[in-house]
């Protein structure tokens, strides 16, 4: 019986329209509907509003009489149009569509991708191209990682030193170089290239342009300013913001990849004012209710020795230096709440009494096993009432190897083949009563080993197609073999659009 069901599913996939992500419900009828045009215009469709549909949902009907779209909202209307883009076939001056009845809506509200521009800078045209592809696959969040040890990418009025010193580095790891050690919280690259990188950064006008471009495609941009660690680029601009300014030898961003023990001094009131000013600017430019504050991989070594930090600890009644991270997290949460914003951070922030209004992003583990504290596990955090975006590195870091037999690109390690990417379940290990706290997930594009747009696309697609389907389509509607049948057609579409889409195997 199971074999018969699988064969039936494969046959349906081979004959049904190749829509990615798969609609929740689709009935294919005989015949086609054709327009005497090369492209579909809005005037060619009949649009209605139907509030009974779920948020972002739509109903699409293509019959002999034409195309009709009912949607819950403007986003649903937009997603119906993306489905139409995939259904249409242009030939001999005509645009033909299969006659279908589709009812569709997302399974998760947070369907995203992270782009790291701290290590390698791609520029706004590449970002716009990524936004276009995300929208085409009904993804709705761009997590924009804009600051790192290796580069500060935003020009803030009144703080010109940030880009003067932080938007460039003296050199970078050579292409092909591998990390050779990870000790004392510090990576060491095997070779540096001796070539200046930068200055690269976005002006306020650039940022607003990208935000508007994304909003027109129903994508919200969630900016990340990583505090209190990963801040060497800011410390290069303002050495007094770290615990021991005399140790800052380079007035530029960090050259090699990895983690530095030079982090923000939490005992310094000027540090607190600096962070507030940065996030005030972020709130002015980015309308997103959610602001990402990073919070990951922050060594506390200097805090333990710093007189100012020890004084802050004494004043607050802290017994461990690590409690200072919880203090700055809560301070920024209150500060941003006054602007109507909500903080988000990597799972480390949940270990230090983060407010329940915070959104956690679980990257180290989903279950919490062996992670040092129960709260770092996304499933456990959800059980305790935190809203979570589930992004375990073993399933969602698409800078990891794809498992292809012929792959010319460089990877840091790990292995996420397409089948594994498709099998990912954001609710795995989460008790039923806590699943309401799982907002969704996203594909992570960390850029230490992503050198340009061509490289970025190869590593993102088709795995991001799997992520898009995981987040849009209900689990019981998913089938990897059917997905692969559709992807054989869909990959050709992407290549025809100029996307450097990797092979399926």
C-alpha positions in Angstrom: 0.0 0.0 0.0 2.8 2.4 0.9 4.6 1.7 -2.4 1.3 2.3 -4.3 0.8 5.6 -2.5 4.3 6.7 -3.3 4.0 5.8 -6.9 0.7 7.8 -7.1 2.4 10.8 -5.5 5.3 10.6 -8.0 2.9 10.4 -10.9 1.0 13.4 -9.6 4.3 15.3 -9.2 5.3 14.4 -12.8 2.1 15.7 -14.3 1.1 18.5 -11.9 2.4 22.1 -12.3 5.9 22.6 -10.7 5.0 25.2 -8.0 7.7 25.8 -5.3 6.8 26.0 -2.5 4.0 23.4 -2.9 0.5 24.9 -2.4 -1.6 23.5 0.5 -4.3 22.4 -1.9 -4.2 22.2 -5.7 -6.6 20.6 -8.1 -5.6 20.4 -11.8 -8.3 20.3 -14.4 -8.1 19.5 -18.1 -7.2 22.1 -20.6 -5.4 25.5 -20.5 -6.2 29.1 -20.4 -4.2 31.4 -22.7 -3.6 35.1 -23.0 -2.4 36.9 -26.2 0.5 38.4 -24.3 4.1 37.6 -23.2 3.6 38.8 -19.7 0.7 38.8 -17.2 -0.7 42.2 -16.1 -2.9 42.8 -13.1 -5.7 43.8 -15.4 -5.7 40.2 -16.7 -6.9 38.9 -13.2 -10.0 39.5 -11.2 -9.1 40.3 -7.6 -11.3 40.1 -4.6 -10.6 40.4 -0.8 -11.6 37.4 1.4 -11.0 37.9 5.1 -12.0 34.3 5.8 -8.6 33.2 4.3 -5.7 32.9 6.7 -3.2 35.8 6.9 -1.0 35.9 3.7 -3.3 33.3 2.1 -5.0 33.3 -1.3 -7.3 31.3 -3.5 -6.4 31.1 -7.2 -8.8 29.9 -9.9 -7.8 29.5 -13.5 -10.7 28.4 -15.8 -11.8 28.8 -19.4 -13.3 32.1 -18.2 -10.0 33.6 -17.0 -8.0 34.1 -13.8 -9.5 35.0 -10.4 -7.6 35.7 -7.2 -9.1 36.0 -3.8 -6.7 37.0 -1.0 -6.7 37.7 2.7 -4.6 40.8 2.3 -2.1 42.4 0.0 0.6 39.9 0.9 -1.8 37.0 -0.2 -2.4 38.8 -3.5 1.3 39.1 -4.0 1.9 35.4 -3.3 -0.8 34.4 -5.7 1.0 36.4 -8.4 4.2 34.6 -7.6 2.4 31.3 -8.1 1.1 32.6 -11.4 4.6 33.5 -12.4 5.6 29.9 -12.0 2.5 28.5 -13.7 2.7 30.6 -16.8 4.4 29.3 -20.0 5.2 31.9 -22.7 5.3 30.6 -26.3 4.7 32.1 -29.7 3.4 35.4 -28.3 0.9 33.7 -25.9 0.9 33.0 -22.2 -0.7 29.7 -21.3 -1.8 28.5 -17.9 -3.0 25.1 -16.7 -6.6 25.2 -15.4 -6.1 24.9 -11.6 -7.9 25.5 -8.3 -5.5 26.5 -5.6 -6.1 27.3 -1.9 -2.9 28.3 -0.2 -1.5 29.9 2.9 1.8 29.7 5.0 2.5 27.2 7.7 4.8 29.6 9.5 4.8 33.4 9.8 8.6 33.8 9.9 10.1 32.6 6.6 13.5 34.1 6.1 17.1 34.2 5.2 20.1 35.7 6.8 22.7 37.6 4.8 26.0 38.3 6.5 27.8 41.3 5.1 30.3 41.8 7.9 32.8 39.4 6.4 32.2 39.9 2.7 30.3 42.9 1.4 27.9 42.3 -1.5 26.3 45.7 -2.2 22.7 46.7 -2.5 22.1 45.4 -6.0 23.0 41.9 -4.9 20.8 42.3 -1.8 17.9 43.4 -4.0 18.5 40.3 -6.2 18.4 38.1 -3.1 15.1 39.9 -2.0 13.6 39.2 -5.5 14.4 35.5 -5.2 13.1 35.3 -1.7 9.8 36.9 -2.7 9.5 34.6 -5.6 9.5 31.7 -3.1 7.1 33.4 -0.6 9.8 34.2 2.0 9.1 37.2 4.1 12.1 38.1 6.4 15.6 39.3 5.4 17.8 39.1 8.5 20.5 41.5 7.6 23.7 41.0 9.5 25.4 44.4 9.2 28.2 44.5 11.8 31.0 42.1 12.7 34.5 42.0 14.0 35.6 42.0 10.4 33.5 45.0 9.2 31.1 47.7 10.2 28.6 48.3 7.3 26.4 51.2 8.2 27.2 54.9 8.2 25.6 56.6 11.2 25.2 60.4 11.2 27.4 62.0 13.9 29.5 58.9 14.2 31.8 59.0 11.2 34.6 57.1 12.8 32.6 53.9 12.6 33.1 53.7 8.8 36.4 55.6 8.8 38.0 52.9 10.9 35.6 50.0 11.0 34.5 49.5 7.4 37.8 48.1 6.1 40.5 45.7 7.2 44.2 45.5 6.4 43.9 42.0 4.8 41.7 38.9 4.7 42.2 35.1 4.8 43.4 33.9 1.4 40.8 32.2 -0.8 41.2 28.5 0.0 42.7 29.1 3.4 41.3 27.0 6.2 41.0 27.7 9.9 43.8 25.9 11.6 42.9 26.3 15.3 40.3 27.4 17.7 41.8 28.1 21.1 41.3 30.8 23.7 38.2 32.1 21.9 40.2 32.9 18.8 40.4 31.4 15.4 43.6 31.6 13.5 43.5 31.5 9.7 46.2 29.6 7.9 47.2 32.5 5.6 46.3 36.1 5.1 46.5 37.7 1.6 48.0 41.1 2.5 45.3 43.0 0.5 43.2 45.8 2.0 39.5 45.0 2.0 37.2 48.0 1.9 36.1 50.6 2.9 32.6 49.1 2.3 29.5 50.3 3.9 25.9 51.5 3.3 24.8 55.1 3.6 21.5 55.9 5.3 20.0 56.5 1.8 21.2 53.0 0.7 19.6 51.4 3.8 16.3 53.1 3.3 16.3 52.1 -0.4 16.7 48.4 0.4 14.1 48.6 3.1 11.6 50.1 0.7 12.5 47.6 -2.0 11.9 44.7 0.4 8.6 46.2 1.7 7.2 46.4 -1.8 7.7 42.7 -2.0 6.2 42.0 1.4 9.6 41.3 3.0 10.6 42.9 6.3 14.2 43.7 6.9 15.4 42.7 10.4 18.7 44.4 11.0 21.3 42.8 13.3 23.8 44.9 15.3 25.8 42.3 17.2 26.5 43.3 20.9 28.4 43.0 23.1 30.8 40.7 21.3 31.8 40.6 17.6 32.5 44.4 17.9 36.2 44.8 16.9 35.2 47.1 14.0 33.4 49.4 16.4 36.3 49.2 18.9 38.7 50.2 16.1 36.6 53.4 15.8 36.3 54.0 19.5 38.9 52.1 21.5 37.6 53.6 24.8 34.6 51.3 24.5 36.6 48.2 25.3 37.9 47.2 28.7 41.5 47.8 27.9 41.9 50.4 25.2 45.7 50.2 25.4 45.5 46.7 23.9 43.9 48.0 20.7 46.8 48.0 18.3 45.0 48.3 14.9 42.6 51.1 14.0 40.8 48.8 11.5 38.5 45.9 11.5 39.8 42.4 12.4 41.6 40.7 9.5 41.1 37.0 10.3 37.8 35.2 10.8 36.5 34.0 14.2 36.1 35.4 17.7 38.0 38.1 19.6 38.3 38.6 23.4 38.1 42.4 22.7 34.4 43.1 23.4 32.4 46.1 24.6 33.1 47.2 28.2 29.7 46.9 30.0 31.0 48.8 33.0 31.6 51.9 31.0 28.6 54.3 30.8 29.9 55.6 27.5 29.5 52.1 26.0 25.9 52.1 27.1 25.3 55.5 25.5 27.0 54.4 22.3 24.8 51.3 22.0 21.7 53.4 22.6 22.7 55.9 19.9 23.3 53.1 17.4 20.0 51.4 18.1 18.2 54.8 17.9 19.5 55.2 14.4 18.5 51.6 13.5 14.9 52.4 14.7 14.8 55.5 12.6 15.8 53.7 9.4 14.2 50.2 9.9 10.5 50.0 10.5 10.7 46.3 11.7 9.1 45.7 15.1 11.9 43.2 15.7 15.5 44.4 16.1 18.3 41.8 16.3 21.0 42.5 19.0 23.2 39.4 18.3 24.5 38.3 21.7 26.4 35.3 20.5 29.9 34.1 21.2 30.9 36.8 23.6 34.0 35.9 25.7 33.8 37.4 29.3 37.6 37.2 30.0 38.2 40.9 30.0 35.1 41.7 32.1 36.5 39.5 34.9 39.6 41.7 35.1 38.2 45.1 34.2 37.8 47.6 37.1 34.7 49.3 35.5 33.0 46.0 34.9 33.8 44.8 38.4 32.3 48.0 39.7 29.1 47.4 37.7 28.9 43.9 39.0 29.3 45.2 42.6 26.6 47.8 42.1 24.1 45.3 40.6 24.9 42.5 43.1 26.3 40.2 40.4 28.7 37.3 41.4 29.7 36.3 37.8 31.0 38.4 35.0 28.7 36.7 32.6 25.7 38.4 34.3 26.8 41.6 32.6 25.6 40.4 29.3 22.1 39.8 30.7 22.3 43.3 32.2 23.0 45.0 28.8 20.5 42.8 27.1 17.7 43.9 29.5 18.8 47.5 29.2 18.6 47.5 25.4 15.3 45.6 25.6 13.8 48.4 27.7 15.4 51.1 25.6 14.0 49.6 22.4 10.6 49.0 24.0 10.2 52.7 24.4 10.4 52.9 20.6 7.8 50.2 20.2 10.4 47.6 19.3 11.2 44.0 20.4 14.6 42.5 20.8 15.8 39.3 19.1 19.0 37.5 19.8 20.9 34.3 19.4 20.2 31.6 21.9 23.0 32.8 24.3 20.9 35.8 25.4 18.3 33.4 26.9 20.8 32.0 29.4 21.0 35.4 31.2 17.4 36.2 32.3 16.3 37.8 29.0 12.8 39.3 29.2 10.0 37.1 27.9 9.3 39.7 25.2 12.7 38.7 23.6 12.7 36.4 20.5 15.4 33.8 20.7 17.2 32.3 17.7 18.4 28.8 18.5 21.6 28.0 16.5 23.6 25.7 18.7 21.1 23.0 19.4 17.3 22.4 19.2 17.0 20.1 22.2 19.4 21.7 24.6 21.3 18.5 25.2 24.9 19.1 26.0 24.7 22.8 25.4 25.6 23.9 29.0 22.2 25.3 30.0 18.6 24.2 29.3 17.6 27.6 28.0 20.0 27.5 25.0 17.8 24.7 23.5 15.1 26.2 21.3 12.6 23.6 22.3 13.2 24.2 26.0 13.0 28.0 25.5 9.7 27.6 23.7 8.4 25.5 26.6 9.3 28.3 29.0 7.4 30.8 26.9 9.9 32.4 24.6 9.0 33.0 21.0 11.7 31.2 18.9 13.1 31.2 15.4 14.7 27.8 15.0 18.0 27.8 13.1 20.2 24.9 14.2 23.5 25.2 12.4 23.4 21.5 11.5 20.3 22.1 9.4 20.1 25.7 8.3 23.7 27.0 7.7 23.9 27.0 4.0 27.5 28.0 3.9 28.1 24.3 4.8 28.9 21.7 2.2 26.1 20.6 -0.1 27.4 17.1 -0.7 27.8 17.6 -4.5 30.1 15.4 -6.4 31.3 18.3 -8.5 31.6 21.6 -6.5 34.2 24.2 -7.2 33.4 26.4 -4.2 34.9 26.7 -0.7 33.1 25.7 2.5 34.1 25.9 6.2 32.9 22.4 7.1 29.6 20.8 8.0 27.3 19.0 5.6 23.8 19.9 4.6 22.7 18.1 1.4 19.4 19.1 -0.2 17.6 16.1 1.3 18.7 17.1 4.8 17.7 20.7 4.2 14.2 19.5 3.1 13.8 17.2 6.1 14.3 20.0 8.6 11.4 20.5 11.0 11.4 23.7 13.1 9.0 22.0 15.6 11.1 18.9 16.1 11.4 18.1 19.8 8.9 20.8 20.8 6.0 19.8 23.0 2.6 20.4 21.4 1.6 23.1 23.8 4.8 25.1 23.1 4.6 25.0 19.3 2.7 28.3 19.2 6.0 29.9 20.2 7.8 28.6 17.1 7.7 31.5 14.7 9.5 29.7 11.9 13.1 29.5 10.6 15.5 30.9 8.0 18.4 30.0 5.8 21.8 31.3 7.1 24.3 32.7 4.6 27.4 33.3 6.6 30.0 34.9 4.4 33.5 34.0 5.6 33.6 31.6 2.6 31.1 33.3 0.3 33.1 35.6 -1.9 30.6 37.2 -4.3 27.0 37.0 -5.7 27.8 34.0 -7.9 29.1 32.1 -4.9 26.1 33.2 -2.8 23.5 32.0 -5.2 25.2 28.6 -5.6 25.2 27.9 -1.9 21.7 29.3 -1.3 19.8 27.7 -4.2 18.3 25.1 -4.4 18.6 24.6 -0.7 16.6 27.7 0.1 13.8 26.2 -2.1 13.7 23.4 0.4 13.6 25.9 3.3 10.8 27.9 1.5 8.7 24.7 1.2 9.4 23.6 4.8 8.1 27.0 6.1 5.2 27.4 3.7 3.8 23.9 3.1 2.2 21.9 5.9 4.4 18.8 6.9 1.8 16.3 5.8 1.8 17.8 2.3 5.6 17.5 1.9 7.2 14.7 0.0 10.9 14.8 -1.0 10.5 12.8 -4.1 7.7 15.0 -5.4 9.8 18.0 -4.5 12.7 16.7 -6.5 10.4 16.1 -9.5 9.2 19.7 -9.3 12.7 21.0 -8.7 13.9 19.5 -12.0 11.6 22.0 -13.8 12.0 24.8 -11.2 15.8 24.7 -11.4 15.7 25.3 -15.1 13.4 28.3 -14.4 16.0 29.7 -11.9 18.8 29.2 -14.4 16.7 30.9 -17.0 16.4 33.9 -14.6 20.2 34.1 -14.4 20.5 32.4 -11.0 23.7 30.3 -10.4 21.6 27.5 -9.0 23.6 24.4 -7.8 22.7 20.9 -9.1 20.1 19.0 -7.3 22.6 16.2 -6.6 
